[in-house]
Amino acid sequence: MSKISKEEVKHVAHLARLQFSEEEIEKFTKQLDAIIQYAEQLNELDTTGVRPTSHVLDMKNVMREDVPEPGMPREEILKNAPDHQDGLFRVPSILE
């Protein structure tokens, strides 16, 4: 693959709404090119017979059983509310 160009770096910076000096563009061009070259080394590996994975370690989600439990009493919750009416929280209106 060809090296990344300054124009491509400028284009990506423009898409990200970033502004860089010419020195920074030169620096990022070299850095991005090194990153791409390193990633291209992976194409040289023989991955025949290797199953795709999302993580290098065999990980499983550990979840507890979803058991419904009673909540706090409404009266106790509402006594901490700055304003309430008819068992509900009252908040300032956001629509006119």
Secondary structure, 3 states (H helix, E strand, C coil): CCCCCHHHHHHHHHHCCCCCCHHHHHHHHHHHHHHHHHHHHHHHCCCCCCCCCCCCCCCCCCCCCCCCCCCCCHHHHHCCCCCEECCEECCCCCCC
